[in-house]
Amino acid sequence: MDTNPPNEPLNLENLRARLLYLGLHGLLANIETSIQEPWLPQLLQIEEAERSRRSLRRRLNAARLQRYNPMAGFEWTWPTQCDRPLVEELFSLAFIEEPANIVLIGPNGIGKTMIAKNLLHQAVLHGHTARFTLASDMLHDLAAQDSSTSLARRLRRYTSPGVLAIDEVGYLSYDSRYADLFFEVITRRYQKNPVIITTNKPFGEWTKVFPNAGCVVTLVDRLMHKAELLNLEGKSYRYKEAQERTARNAKSRAAKKAKKT
């Protein structure tokens, strides 16, 4: 919300909007008197800062990002293929305003989830609502609803956030019921709010993810419409870290053994 610059008199119209936004109805009802009070600008700054802090905390909790590594630690030289300019462009968040989906395609352990979570975090910091979910968690959650009313209510959990990230599409296969639920989420968000997908399978292999489902072609078509596709290739970074850890531990054990002898 726009505020008056420090040390400048409060504008009556601006003050009315700020008091209404903050829910300070007592001051609003007595605005002609309130505007003369010397403590009012500081009070407004304190209330607005606290409201902003609580709003950010609520959005972060709702995003369910849990633990993740920041992009500052991303090793750009590790993947054998990664369009760095595209990734950096995505962090401008222009895809949210368009809106355009983002599909991160590549093998396990190459950094897809890391990029997706950092994009969500950036979106939250800029005032957007967001949610991160594993594909399996979302589909099991929706399939567990035992009535159309409860399903409609639960669908809003995945259709209302400004940005939705669905992780690990393709690691499991699902029956037609799950395919229909996935399609329902994508359709309700179509051209309204973007989806970030991470998958280990190109779209041509999604019939293996949702075998015998008649909606796969339309599902892929809606995901690809106005989408940014980021292909990553290379070996698993987690496997690299495991090898390095094994080597360090072996070296440490050898050093301890040498000391004993």
GROMACS elastic network, one bead per residue, 0.5 to 0.9 nm:
[ bonds ]
;  ai    aj funct       b0    kb
    1    17     6  0.89659   500
    1    18     6  0.76061   500
    1    21     6  0.87484   500
    1    48     6  0.88354   500
    2    14     6  0.78847   500
    2    18     6  0.84417   500
    3     6     6  0.87868   500
    3    10     6  0.87603   500
    3    14     6  0.73348   500
    3    15     6  0.84030   500
    3    18     6  0.79911   500
    3    45     6  0.87835   500
    4     7     6  0.83561   500
    4     8     6  0.65460   500
    4     9     6  0.75804   500
    4    10     6  0.63235   500
    4    11     6  0.73896   500
    4    14     6  0.78651   500
    4    15     6  0.87805   500
    4    41     6  0.87378   500
    5     8     6  0.58327   500
    5     9     6  0.86274   500
    5    10     6  0.89178   500
    6     9     6  0.85534   500
    6    41     6  0.83338   500
    7    10     6  0.89983   500
    7    41     6  0.87979   500
    8    11     6  0.88429   500
    9    35     6  0.88261   500
    9    41     6  0.89677   500
   10    13     6  0.87688   500
   10    14     6  0.73847   500
   10    15     6  0.64793   500
   10    35     6  0.68787   500
   10    36     6  0.88617   500
   10    41     6  0.76954   500
   11    14     6  0.52298   500
   11    15     6  0.58891   500
   11    16     6  0.85438   500
   11    35     6  0.85485   500
   12    15     6  0.50430   500
   12    16     6  0.61421   500
   12    17     6  0.87495   500
   12    31     6  0.80470   500
   12    32     6  0.83350   500
   12    35     6  0.74500   500
   13    16     6  0.52201   500
   13    17     6  0.64816   500
   13    18     6  0.88117   500
   14    17     6  0.52401   500
   14    18     6  0.62603   500
   14    19     6  0.87116   500
   15    18     6  0.50794   500
   15    19     6  0.60837   500
   15    20     6  0.84734   500
   15    28     6  0.84569   500
   15    31     6  0.81748   500
   15    35     6  0.78296   500
   16    19     6  0.53081   500
   16    20     6  0.61646   500
   16    21     6  0.85750   500
   16    28     6  0.64055   500
   16    31     6  0.73609   500
   17    20     6  0.51829   500
   17    21     6  0.60678   500
   17    22     6  0.86405   500
   18    21     6  0.50152   500
   18    22     6  0.61521   500
   18    23     6  0.85087   500
   18    24     6  0.86341   500
   18    44     6  0.78771   500
   18    48     6  0.86328   500
   19    22     6  0.51396   500
   19    23     6  0.59913   500
   19    24     6  0.51344   500
   19    25     6  0.68353   500
   19    27     6  0.71413   500
   19    28     6  0.58933   500
   19    31     6  0.89666   500
   19    44     6  0.80301   500
   20    23     6  0.50400   500
   20    24     6  0.62779   500
   20    25     6  0.66606   500
   20    28     6  0.69685   500
   21    24     6  0.78893   500
   22    25     6  0.83963   500
   22    44     6  0.84826   500
   22    47     6  0.72045   500
   22    48     6  0.71728   500
   22    51     6  0.78147   500
   23    26     6  0.86603   500
   23    28     6  0.86083   500
   24    27     6  0.56995   500
   24    28     6  0.62635   500
   24    29     6  0.88420   500
   25    29     6  0.59838   500
   25    30     6  0.85676   500
   26    29     6  0.52260   500
   26    30     6  0.65140   500
   26    31     6  0.85028   500
   27    30     6  0.51250   500
   27    31     6  0.56899   500
   27    33     6  0.84081   500
   27    34     6  0.60163   500
   27    35     6  0.88050   500
   28    32     6  0.85781   500
   28    34     6  0.78227   500
   29    32     6  0.84607   500
   29    34     6  0.89837   500
   30    33     6  0.56066   500
   30    34     6  0.59581   500
   30    35     6  0.86326   500
   31    35     6  0.58630   500
   31    36     6  0.87347   500
   32    35     6  0.57858   500
   32    36     6  0.73858   500
   33    36     6  0.56958   500
   33    37     6  0.72482   500
   34    37     6  0.54387   500
   34    38     6  0.89440   500
   34    40     6  0.71414   500
   35    38     6  0.81705   500
   35    40     6  0.70351   500
   35    41     6  0.88987   500
   36    39     6  0.89284   500
   36    40     6  0.80329   500
   37    40     6  0.56002   500
   37    41     6  0.84818   500
   38    41     6  0.70890   500
   38    42     6  0.83641   500
   39    42     6  0.56747   500
   39    43     6  0.62717   500
   39    44     6  0.88475   500
   40    43     6  0.50154   500
   40    44     6  0.61529   500
   40    45     6  0.86759   500
   41    44     6  0.51917   500
   41    45     6  0.63080   500
   41    46     6  0.87518   500
   42    45     6  0.50885   500
   42    46     6  0.61926   500
   42    47     6  0.86252   500
   43    46     6  0.51743   500
   43    47     6  0.61629   500
   43    48     6  0.85274   500
   44    47     6  0.51615   500
   44    48     6  0.59592   500
   44    49     6  0.84086   500
   45    48     6  0.51958   500
   45    49     6  0.59885   500
   45    50     6  0.85326   500
   46    49     6  0.52477   500
   46    50     6  0.61937   500
   46    51     6  0.85925   500
   47    50     6  0.52037   500
   47    51     6  0.60703   500
   47    52     6  0.85367   500
   48    51     6  0.50608   500
   48    52     6  0.60513   500
   48    53     6  0.85392   500
   49    52     6  0.51109   500
   49    53     6  0.61511   500
   49    54     6  0.87032   500
   50    53     6  0.50103   500
   50    54     6  0.61686   500
   50    55     6  0.84554   500
   51    54     6  0.52298   500
   51    55     6  0.60198   500
   51    56     6  0.85806   500
   52    55     6  0.50686   500
   52    56     6  0.61512   500
   52    57     6  0.86299   500
   53    56     6  0.52341   500
   53    57     6  0.62578   500
   53    58     6  0.87269   500
   54    57     6  0.50505   500
   54    58     6  0.61698   500
   54    59     6  0.86374   500
   55    58     6  0.51800   500
   55    59     6  0.62572   500
   55    60     6  0.86364   500
   55   127     6  0.84682   500
   56    59     6  0.51526   500
   56    60     6  0.60894   500
   56    61     6  0.85907   500
   56   124     6  0.71252   500
   56   125     6  0.69769   500
   56   127     6  0.73986   500
   57    60     6  0.51204   500
   57    61     6  0.61515   500
   57    62     6  0.85517   500
   58    61     6  0.52001   500
   58    62     6  0.61085   500
   58    63     6  0.86077   500
   59    62     6  0.50323   500
   59    63     6  0.60914   500
   59    64     6  0.89841   500
   59   124     6  0.63193   500
   59   125     6  0.87121   500
   59   127     6  0.82028   500
   59   128     6  0.77597   500
   59   129     6  0.57618   500
   59   130     6  0.70690   500
   59   131     6  0.88035   500
   60    63     6  0.51443   500
   60    64     6  0.68981   500
   60    65     6  0.75534   500
   60   121     6  0.75898   500
   60   124     6  0.65921   500
   60   125     6  0.84617   500
   60   129     6  0.83066   500
   60   130     6  0.80555   500
   60   131     6  0.88483   500
   61    64     6  0.56304   500
   61    65     6  0.78651   500
   61    66     6  0.88249   500
   62    65     6  0.84611   500
   62   129     6  0.77758   500
   62   130     6  0.70086   500
   62   131     6  0.63177   500
   62   132     6  0.87310   500
   63    66     6  0.86033   500
   63   120     6  0.76107   500
   63   121     6  0.81002   500
   63   124     6  0.79676   500
   63   129     6  0.72599   500
   63   132     6  0.56782   500
   63   133     6  0.87403   500
   63   161     6  0.86513   500
   63   164     6  0.86942   500
   64   130     6  0.85366   500
   64   131     6  0.61724   500
   64   132     6  0.57527   500
   64   133     6  0.76384   500
   65    68     6  0.74280   500
   65   117     6  0.63991   500
   65   118     6  0.89324   500
   65   120     6  0.80374   500
   65   121     6  0.77731   500
   65   131     6  0.75966   500
   65   132     6  0.59641   500
   65   133     6  0.84029   500
   68   113     6  0.85929   500
   68   114     6  0.64657   500
   68   117     6  0.71293   500
   68   118     6  0.80507   500
   69    72     6  0.81562   500
   69    73     6  0.67398   500
   69    74     6  0.79783   500
   69   114     6  0.64597   500
   69   117     6  0.87253   500
   69   118     6  0.81236   500
   70    73     6  0.58544   500
   70    74     6  0.73220   500
   70   114     6  0.74711   500
   70   115     6  0.85380   500
   70   117     6  0.86978   500
   70   118     6  0.64676   500
   71    74     6  0.50474   500
   71    75     6  0.87190   500
   71   114     6  0.74208   500
   71   115     6  0.70644   500
   71   118     6  0.66477   500
   72    75     6  0.84825   500
   74    77     6  0.88902   500
   74    78     6  0.87610   500
   74   111     6  0.78593   500
   74   114     6  0.83257   500
   74   115     6  0.87442   500
   75    78     6  0.56054   500
   75    79     6  0.79831   500
   76    79     6  0.66001   500
   76    82     6  0.74844   500
   76    84     6  0.74279   500
   77    80     6  0.72651   500
   77    81     6  0.88385   500
   77    82     6  0.86694   500
   78    81     6  0.86319   500
   78   110     6  0.83008   500
   78   234     6  0.72748   500
   78   235     6  0.81152   500
   78   237     6  0.74838   500
   79    82     6  0.61524   500
   79   110     6  0.66324   500
   79   111     6  0.85506   500
   79   232     6  0.66452   500
   79   233     6  0.56466   500
   79   235     6  0.70767   500
   79   236     6  0.86517   500
   79   237     6  0.84278   500
   80   232     6  0.75274   500
   80   233     6  0.54468   500
   80   235     6  0.81712   500
   81   231     6  0.71326   500
   81   232     6  0.51743   500
   81   234     6  0.68231   500
   82    85     6  0.89334   500
   82    86     6  0.87110   500
   82    87     6  0.83377   500
   82   230     6  0.74495   500
   82   231     6  0.65438   500
   82   232     6  0.50462   500
   82   233     6  0.70305   500
   83    86     6  0.54265   500
   83    87     6  0.64260   500
   83    88     6  0.88606   500
   83   230     6  0.70013   500
   83   231     6  0.76738   500
   83   232     6  0.79055   500
   84    87     6  0.50463   500
   84    88     6  0.61443   500
   84    89     6  0.84708   500
   85    88     6  0.51766   500
   85    89     6  0.60537   500
   85    90     6  0.86600   500
   86    90     6  0.62160   500
   86    91     6  0.89319   500
   86   228     6  0.86204   500
   86   230     6  0.77498   500
   87    90     6  0.51474   500
   87    91     6  0.68073   500
   87   115     6  0.80836   500
   87   230     6  0.79485   500
   88    91     6  0.53757   500
   88    92     6  0.73473   500
   89    92     6  0.55368   500
   89    93     6  0.77760   500
   89    94     6  0.81620   500
   90    93     6  0.55882   500
   90    94     6  0.69058   500
   90    95     6  0.68266   500
   90   102     6  0.87217   500
   90   119     6  0.76690   500
   90   228     6  0.88298   500
   91    94     6  0.78920   500
   91    95     6  0.88887   500
   91   118     6  0.85869   500
   91   119     6  0.62785   500
   91   122     6  0.71444   500
   91   123     6  0.84860   500
   92    95     6  0.80396   500
   92   122     6  0.88884   500
   93    96     6  0.56365   500
   93    97     6  0.74386   500
   93   119     6  0.79484   500
   93   122     6  0.79794   500
   93   123     6  0.69060   500
   93   126     6  0.89543   500
   94    97     6  0.54384   500
   94    98     6  0.64156   500
   94    99     6  0.77924   500
   94   100     6  0.84803   500
   95    98     6  0.52074   500
   95    99     6  0.51710   500
   95   101     6  0.70844   500
   95   102     6  0.80588   500
   95   194     6  0.73655   500
   95   227     6  0.86835   500
   95   228     6  0.84901   500
   96   100     6  0.65038   500
   96   101     6  0.83135   500
   96   123     6  0.84601   500
   96   162     6  0.77371   500
   96   163     6  0.73387   500
   96   193     6  0.69698   500
   96   194     6  0.61064   500
   97   100     6  0.79440   500
   97   193     6  0.85130   500
   97   194     6  0.88104   500
   98   191     6  0.84133   500
   98   192     6  0.88485   500
   98   193     6  0.88562   500
   98   194     6  0.85264   500
   98   226     6  0.86100   500
   99   190     6  0.89560   500
   99   191     6  0.62452   500
   99   192     6  0.65779   500
   99   193     6  0.60896   500
   99   194     6  0.55645   500
   99   226     6  0.78227   500
   99   227     6  0.87833   500
  100   191     6  0.75342   500
  100   193     6  0.79292   500
  100   194     6  0.54796   500
  100   195     6  0.76944   500
  100   223     6  0.89055   500
  100   224     6  0.89139   500
  100   225     6  0.77733   500
  100   226     6  0.51749   500
  100   227     6  0.50644   500
  100   228     6  0.69727   500
  101   191     6  0.89718   500
  101   193     6  0.83403   500
  101   196     6  0.58113   500
  101   197     6  0.78752   500
  101   223     6  0.65927   500
  101   224     6  0.73876   500
  101   225     6  0.78826   500
  101   226     6  0.66968   500
  101   228     6  0.62183   500
  101   229     6  0.84907   500
  102   116     6  0.89114   500
  102   194     6  0.75959   500
  102   195     6  0.63798   500
  102   197     6  0.62007   500
  102   198     6  0.84814   500
  102   223     6  0.85105   500
  102   224     6  0.86527   500
  102   226     6  0.89704   500
  102   227     6  0.55261   500
  102   229     6  0.60577   500
  102   230     6  0.75431   500
  103   195     6  0.82000   500
  103   196     6  0.58401   500
  103   198     6  0.59510   500
  103   199     6  0.75489   500
  103   223     6  0.82689   500
  103   224     6  0.82564   500
  103   227     6  0.70764   500
  103   228     6  0.62555   500
  103   230     6  0.61196   500
  103   231     6  0.83114   500
  104   112     6  0.59420   500
  104   113     6  0.85380   500
  104   115     6  0.86479   500
  104   116     6  0.81529   500
  104   196     6  0.76626   500
  104   197     6  0.60391   500
  104   199     6  0.62834   500
  104   200     6  0.83911   500
  104   228     6  0.85148   500
  104   229     6  0.62312   500
  104   231     6  0.60884   500
  104   232     6  0.73522   500
  105   112     6  0.74197   500
  105   197     6  0.82687   500
  105   198     6  0.60543   500
  105   199     6  0.51063   500
  105   200     6  0.55992   500
  105   201     6  0.66088   500
  105   202     6  0.66020   500
  105   229     6  0.74514   500
  105   230     6  0.61362   500
  105   232     6  0.60658   500
  105   233     6  0.84505   500
  106   109     6  0.86936   500
  106   110     6  0.69619   500
  106   111     6  0.87258   500
  106   112     6  0.73389   500
  106   198     6  0.80642   500
  106   199     6  0.65531   500
  106   201     6  0.70808   500
  106   202     6  0.82237   500
  106   230     6  0.85331   500
  106   231     6  0.59424   500
  106   233     6  0.56926   500
  106   234     6  0.81874   500
  107   110     6  0.62528   500
  107   112     6  0.86827   500
  107   199     6  0.79721   500
  107   200     6  0.50748   500
  107   201     6  0.80375   500
  107   232     6  0.75048   500
  107   233     6  0.66750   500
  107   234     6  0.74027   500
  107   235     6  0.76361   500
  107   236     6  0.74148   500
  108   111     6  0.80521   500
  108   112     6  0.81984   500
  108   199     6  0.87743   500
  108   200     6  0.67040   500
  108   235     6  0.81096   500
  108   236     6  0.60635   500
  108   237     6  0.87006   500
  108   238     6  0.88688   500
  109   112     6  0.75556   500
  109   113     6  0.85018   500
  109   234     6  0.89565   500
  109   235     6  0.74119   500
  109   237     6  0.53969   500
  109   238     6  0.56872   500
  109   239     6  0.76759   500
  110   113     6  0.84860   500
  110   114     6  0.88421   500
  110   232     6  0.69835   500
  110   233     6  0.71260   500
  110   234     6  0.66334   500
  110   235     6  0.66977   500
  110   236     6  0.52519   500
  110   237     6  0.57740   500
  110   238     6  0.80426   500
  111   114     6  0.51332   500
  111   115     6  0.62800   500
  111   116     6  0.86830   500
  111   232     6  0.82270   500
  111   236     6  0.85184   500
  111   237     6  0.76974   500
  112   115     6  0.53653   500
  112   116     6  0.62602   500
  112   117     6  0.87450   500
  112   167     6  0.85904   500
  112   198     6  0.60633   500
  112   199     6  0.81332   500
  112   232     6  0.78658   500
  113   117     6  0.60501   500
  113   118     6  0.84792   500
  113   167     6  0.67608   500
  113   168     6  0.82533   500
  113   198     6  0.67184   500
  114   117     6  0.53537   500
  114   118     6  0.62149   500
  114   119     6  0.86432   500
  115   118     6  0.52092   500
  115   119     6  0.61649   500
  115   120     6  0.87144   500
  116   119     6  0.51642   500
  116   120     6  0.63392   500
  116   121     6  0.87158   500
  116   132     6  0.86031   500
  116   165     6  0.67938   500
  116   166     6  0.89085   500
  116   167     6  0.82578   500
  116   196     6  0.67971   500
  116   197     6  0.80078   500
  116   198     6  0.76012   500
  117   120     6  0.50739   500
  117   121     6  0.61514   500
  117   122     6  0.86136   500
  117   132     6  0.73906   500
  117   165     6  0.78626   500
  118   122     6  0.61262   500
  118   123     6  0.85448   500
  119   122     6  0.51182   500
  119   123     6  0.62040   500
  119   124     6  0.87205   500
  119   196     6  0.89680   500
  120   124     6  0.62341   500
  120   125     6  0.86783   500
  120   128     6  0.88156   500
  120   129     6  0.87156   500
  120   130     6  0.62881   500
  120   131     6  0.75681   500
  120   132     6  0.76973   500
  120   163     6  0.71139   500
  120   164     6  0.80814   500
  120   165     6  0.75638   500
  120   196     6  0.89334   500
  121   124     6  0.51237   500
  121   125     6  0.62547   500
  121   126     6  0.87292   500
  121   130     6  0.82554   500
  122   125     6  0.51167   500
  122   126     6  0.63858   500
  122   127     6  0.89831   500
  122   128     6  0.88285   500
  123   126     6  0.51702   500
  123   127     6  0.66197   500
  123   128     6  0.53555   500
  123   129     6  0.73601   500
  123   130     6  0.72872   500
  123   162     6  0.86887   500
  123   163     6  0.77441   500
  124   127     6  0.52275   500
  124   129     6  0.58451   500
  124   130     6  0.65218   500
  125   128     6  0.72977   500
  128   161     6  0.80013   500
  128   162     6  0.58848   500
  128   163     6  0.74935   500
  129   160     6  0.84993   500
  129   161     6  0.51029   500
  129   163     6  0.65003   500
  129   164     6  0.88227   500
  130   160     6  0.87237   500
  130   162     6  0.54970   500
  130   164     6  0.57123   500
  130   165     6  0.79087   500
  131   157     6  0.84577   500
  131   158     6  0.73568   500
  131   161     6  0.63264   500
  131   162     6  0.82761   500
  131   163     6  0.65349   500
  131   164     6  0.50473   500
  131   165     6  0.62897   500
  131   166     6  0.86437   500
  132   163     6  0.86228   500
  132   164     6  0.60937   500
  132   166     6  0.63112   500
  132   167     6  0.75467   500
  133   136     6  0.82714   500
  133   137     6  0.65824   500
  133   138     6  0.63043   500
  133   158     6  0.88653   500
  133   164     6  0.79209   500
  133   165     6  0.62537   500
  133   166     6  0.52388   500
  133   167     6  0.61131   500
  134   137     6  0.51762   500
  134   138     6  0.62833   500
  134   139     6  0.86622   500
  134   165     6  0.82059   500
  134   166     6  0.55459   500
  134   168     6  0.61051   500
  134   169     6  0.78597   500
  135   138     6  0.53008   500
  135   139     6  0.61853   500
  135   140     6  0.85350   500
  135   166     6  0.54120   500
  135   167     6  0.55798   500
  135   168     6  0.59827   500
  135   169     6  0.56787   500
  135   170     6  0.86911   500
  135   172     6  0.89881   500
  135   182     6  0.86032   500
  136   139     6  0.52784   500
  136   140     6  0.59632   500
  136   141     6  0.83328   500
  136   167     6  0.85992   500
  136   168     6  0.79579   500
  136   169     6  0.79695   500
  136   172     6  0.77376   500
  136   174     6  0.89673   500
  137   140     6  0.52984   500
  137   141     6  0.59559   500
  137   142     6  0.86037   500
  138   141     6  0.51183   500
  138   142     6  0.62285   500
  138   143     6  0.85867   500
  138   158     6  0.80456   500
  138   166     6  0.81686   500
  138   182     6  0.85754   500
  139   142     6  0.51581   500
  139   143     6  0.59651   500
  139   144     6  0.84744   500
  139   178     6  0.60158   500
  139   179     6  0.85919   500
  139   181     6  0.68093   500
  139   182     6  0.69289   500
  140   143     6  0.50974   500
  140   144     6  0.60680   500
  140   178     6  0.79715   500
  141   144     6  0.53461   500
  141   145     6  0.71351   500
  141   154     6  0.81095   500
  142   145     6  0.57179   500
  142   151     6  0.63715   500
  142   154     6  0.66248   500
  142   155     6  0.70185   500
  142   178     6  0.84257   500
  142   181     6  0.71217   500
  143   146     6  0.79630   500
  143   151     6  0.80634   500
  143   177     6  0.76861   500
  143   178     6  0.69531   500
  143   181     6  0.75961   500
  144   151     6  0.84652   500
  145   148     6  0.77221   500
  145   149     6  0.86664   500
  145   150     6  0.58217   500
  145   151     6  0.53014   500
  145   154     6  0.78053   500
  146   149     6  0.85157   500
  146   150     6  0.68188   500
  146   151     6  0.73031   500
  147   150     6  0.53339   500
  147   151     6  0.61245   500
  147   152     6  0.85690   500
  148   151     6  0.50092   500
  148   152     6  0.60238   500
  148   153     6  0.85549   500
  149   152     6  0.51899   500
  149   153     6  0.62735   500
  149   154     6  0.86539   500
  150   153     6  0.50491   500
  150   154     6  0.60694   500
  150   155     6  0.85145   500
  151   154     6  0.50264   500
  151   155     6  0.59609   500
  151   156     6  0.87569   500
  152   155     6  0.51592   500
  152   156     6  0.67509   500
  153   156     6  0.55661   500
  153   157     6  0.74392   500
  154   157     6  0.53913   500
  154   158     6  0.75532   500
  155   158     6  0.55290   500
  155   159     6  0.61507   500
  155   160     6  0.83806   500
  155   181     6  0.89082   500
  155   184     6  0.84566   500
  155   185     6  0.70287   500
  156   160     6  0.52970   500
  156   161     6  0.82993   500
  156   185     6  0.88749   500
  157   160     6  0.61416   500
  157   161     6  0.73496   500
  158   161     6  0.65520   500
  158   164     6  0.68189   500
  158   185     6  0.67987   500
  158   189     6  0.88728   500
  159   162     6  0.82505   500
  159   163     6  0.88346   500
  159   164     6  0.77275   500
  159   185     6  0.61614   500
  159   186     6  0.81165   500
  159   188     6  0.63986   500
  159   189     6  0.58958   500
  159   193     6  0.80481   500
  160   163     6  0.84845   500
  160   164     6  0.87282   500
  160   189     6  0.81619   500
  160   193     6  0.82474   500
  161   164     6  0.62958   500
  161   193     6  0.77175   500
  162   192     6  0.86680   500
  162   193     6  0.55676   500
  162   194     6  0.71532   500
  162   195     6  0.89033   500
  163   193     6  0.61628   500
  163   194     6  0.54847   500
  163   195     6  0.59822   500
  163   196     6  0.74983   500
  164   193     6  0.79781   500
  164   194     6  0.67072   500
  164   196     6  0.61111   500
  164   197     6  0.85261   500
  165   194     6  0.87226   500
  165   195     6  0.57207   500
  165   197     6  0.58725   500
  165   198     6  0.79197   500
  166   169     6  0.71394   500
  166   195     6  0.73560   500
  166   196     6  0.61596   500
  166   197     6  0.50505   500
  166   198     6  0.65532   500
  166   199     6  0.89135   500
  167   196     6  0.80796   500
  167   197     6  0.59824   500
  167   199     6  0.70084   500
  168   171     6  0.59445   500
  168   172     6  0.83549   500
  168   197     6  0.78260   500
  168   198     6  0.55424   500
  168   199     6  0.52688   500
  168   200     6  0.72227   500
  169   172     6  0.73083   500
  169   173     6  0.88367   500
  169   197     6  0.72281   500
  169   198     6  0.62076   500
  169   200     6  0.70935   500
  169   201     6  0.79006   500
  169   206     6  0.89760   500
  169   209     6  0.77789   500
  170   173     6  0.67145   500
  170   198     6  0.87385   500
  170   199     6  0.56675   500
  170   200     6  0.58796   500
  170   201     6  0.58783   500
  170   205     6  0.86627   500
  170   206     6  0.71712   500
  170   208     6  0.79821   500
  170   209     6  0.54176   500
  170   210     6  0.88189   500
  171   199     6  0.77224   500
  171   200     6  0.70466   500
  171   201     6  0.84127   500
  171   209     6  0.77847   500
  172   209     6  0.64666   500
  173   208     6  0.65885   500
  173   210     6  0.58242   500
  173   211     6  0.73792   500
  174   177     6  0.78603   500
  174   178     6  0.57851   500
  174   179     6  0.66178   500
  174   208     6  0.87326   500
  174   209     6  0.61046   500
  174   210     6  0.51941   500
  174   211     6  0.71416   500
  175   178     6  0.55617   500
  175   179     6  0.63512   500
  175   180     6  0.88461   500
  175   209     6  0.85948   500
  175   210     6  0.60661   500
  175   211     6  0.66470   500
  175   212     6  0.73628   500
  175   213     6  0.71879   500
  176   180     6  0.60901   500
  176   181     6  0.86220   500
  176   210     6  0.67055   500
  176   211     6  0.73647   500
  176   212     6  0.65125   500
  176   214     6  0.78742   500
  176   215     6  0.86832   500
  177   180     6  0.52150   500
  177   181     6  0.64379   500
  177   182     6  0.88111   500
  177   213     6  0.83251   500
  178   181     6  0.50489   500
  178   182     6  0.61948   500
  178   183     6  0.85114   500
  178   210     6  0.79715   500
  179   182     6  0.51096   500
  179   183     6  0.60758   500
  179   184     6  0.85447   500
  179   209     6  0.87055   500
  179   210     6  0.58734   500
  179   211     6  0.87201   500
  179   213     6  0.63309   500
  179   214     6  0.86454   500
  179   215     6  0.72774   500
  179   216     6  0.75488   500
  179   219     6  0.89862   500
  180   184     6  0.60853   500
  180   185     6  0.87936   500
  180   213     6  0.77675   500
  180   214     6  0.87790   500
  180   215     6  0.70298   500
  180   216     6  0.89533   500
  181   185     6  0.64229   500
  181   186     6  0.87789   500
  182   185     6  0.53080   500
  182   186     6  0.64009   500
  182   187     6  0.86023   500
  182   219     6  0.83181   500
  183   186     6  0.51866   500
  183   187     6  0.59356   500
  183   188     6  0.85350   500
  183   215     6  0.70565   500
  183   216     6  0.79681   500
  183   218     6  0.83686   500
  183   219     6  0.57393   500
  184   187     6  0.51161   500
  184   188     6  0.61202   500
  184   189     6  0.86317   500
  185   188     6  0.53664   500
  185   189     6  0.63914   500
  185   190     6  0.85791   500
  186   189     6  0.52237   500
  186   190     6  0.58669   500
  186   195     6  0.77496   500
  186   219     6  0.72702   500
  186   222     6  0.75067   500
  186   223     6  0.72823   500
  187   191     6  0.86719   500
  187   219     6  0.78500   500
  187   222     6  0.74571   500
  187   223     6  0.89834   500
  188   191     6  0.86739   500
  188   192     6  0.79661   500
  188   193     6  0.87913   500
  189   192     6  0.52982   500
  189   193     6  0.52008   500
  189   194     6  0.68443   500
  189   195     6  0.76977   500
  190   193     6  0.66949   500
  190   194     6  0.74869   500
  190   195     6  0.87216   500
  190   222     6  0.68319   500
  190   223     6  0.79069   500
  191   194     6  0.73489   500
  191   222     6  0.87537   500
  191   225     6  0.87551   500
  191   226     6  0.87257   500
  194   227     6  0.89545   500
  195   223     6  0.80553   500
  197   223     6  0.89686   500
  199   202     6  0.75202   500
  201   204     6  0.78034   500
  201   205     6  0.59627   500
  201   206     6  0.68426   500
  201   209     6  0.86684   500
  202   205     6  0.56812   500
  202   206     6  0.70302   500
  203   206     6  0.52260   500
  203   207     6  0.82804   500
  203   220     6  0.67564   500
  204   207     6  0.72733   500
  205   208     6  0.56482   500
  205   209     6  0.72807   500
  206   210     6  0.62979   500
  206   211     6  0.80208   500
  206   216     6  0.72330   500
  206   217     6  0.89314   500
  206   220     6  0.82490   500
  207   210     6  0.51286   500
  207   211     6  0.50503   500
  207   212     6  0.75186   500
  207   213     6  0.76671   500
  207   216     6  0.66906   500
  207   217     6  0.86008   500
  208   211     6  0.52022   500
  208   212     6  0.87905   500
  210   213     6  0.57050   500
  210   214     6  0.89126   500
  210   215     6  0.89441   500
  210   216     6  0.70491   500
  211   214     6  0.86598   500
  211   216     6  0.86671   500
  212   216     6  0.89226   500
  213   216     6  0.61196   500
  214   217     6  0.74260   500
  214   218     6  0.84950   500
  215   218     6  0.54650   500
  215   219     6  0.59271   500
  215   220     6  0.86432   500
  216   220     6  0.60849   500
  216   221     6  0.84429   500
  217   220     6  0.53327   500
  217   221     6  0.61411   500
  217   222     6  0.87714   500
  218   222     6  0.61985   500
  218   223     6  0.85873   500
  219   222     6  0.53774   500
  219   223     6  0.62842   500
  219   224     6  0.86833   500
  220   223     6  0.50568   500
  220   224     6  0.60217   500
  220   225     6  0.85201   500
  221   224     6  0.52550   500
  221   225     6  0.61444   500
  222   225     6  0.52406   500
  222   226     6  0.85944   500
  222   227     6  0.89810   500
  223   226     6  0.79595   500
  223   227     6  0.67190   500
  224   228     6  0.78978   500
  224   229     6  0.81783   500
  234   237     6  0.84945   500
  235   238     6  0.88202   500
  235   239     6  0.77896   500
  235   240     6  0.80164   500
  236   239     6  0.52325   500
  236   240     6  0.65426   500
  236   241     6  0.88853   500
  237   241     6  0.62572   500
  237   242     6  0.86155   500
  238   241     6  0.50045   500
  238   242     6  0.61443   500
  238   243     6  0.86299   500
  239   243     6  0.62161   500
  239   244     6  0.86338   500
  240   243     6  0.51848   500
  240   244     6  0.62765   500
  240   245     6  0.86607   500
  241   244     6  0.50477   500
  241   245     6  0.60865   500
  241   246     6  0.85680   500
  242   245     6  0.50658   500
  242   246     6  0.61261   500
  242   247     6  0.85955   500
  243   246     6  0.51010   500
  243   247     6  0.61960   500
  243   248     6  0.86764   500
  244   247     6  0.50964   500
  244   248     6  0.62018   500
  244   249     6  0.86511   500
  245   248     6  0.50986   500
  245   249     6  0.61474   500
  245   250     6  0.85105   500
  246   249     6  0.52075   500
  246   250     6  0.60827   500
  246   251     6  0.85850   500
  247   250     6  0.51181   500
  247   251     6  0.61703   500
  247   252     6  0.86146   500
  248   251     6  0.51168   500
  248   252     6  0.61399   500
  248   253     6  0.86569   500
  249   253     6  0.61191   500
  249   254     6  0.85102   500
  250   253     6  0.51676   500
  250   254     6  0.61477   500
  250   255     6  0.86286   500
  251   254     6  0.50921   500
  251   255     6  0.61966   500
  251   256     6  0.87398   500
  252   255     6  0.51133   500
  252   256     6  0.63042   500
  252   257     6  0.86636   500
  253   256     6  0.51426   500
  253   257     6  0.61576   500
  253   258     6  0.86008   500
  254   257     6  0.51090   500
  254   258     6  0.61673   500
  254   259     6  0.87447   500
  255   258     6  0.50900   500
  255   259     6  0.63640   500
  255   260     6  0.88944   500
  256   259     6  0.51817   500
  256   260     6  0.65126   500
  256   261     6  0.89375   500
  257   260     6  0.52344   500
  257   261     6  0.65001   500
  258   261     6  0.52443   500
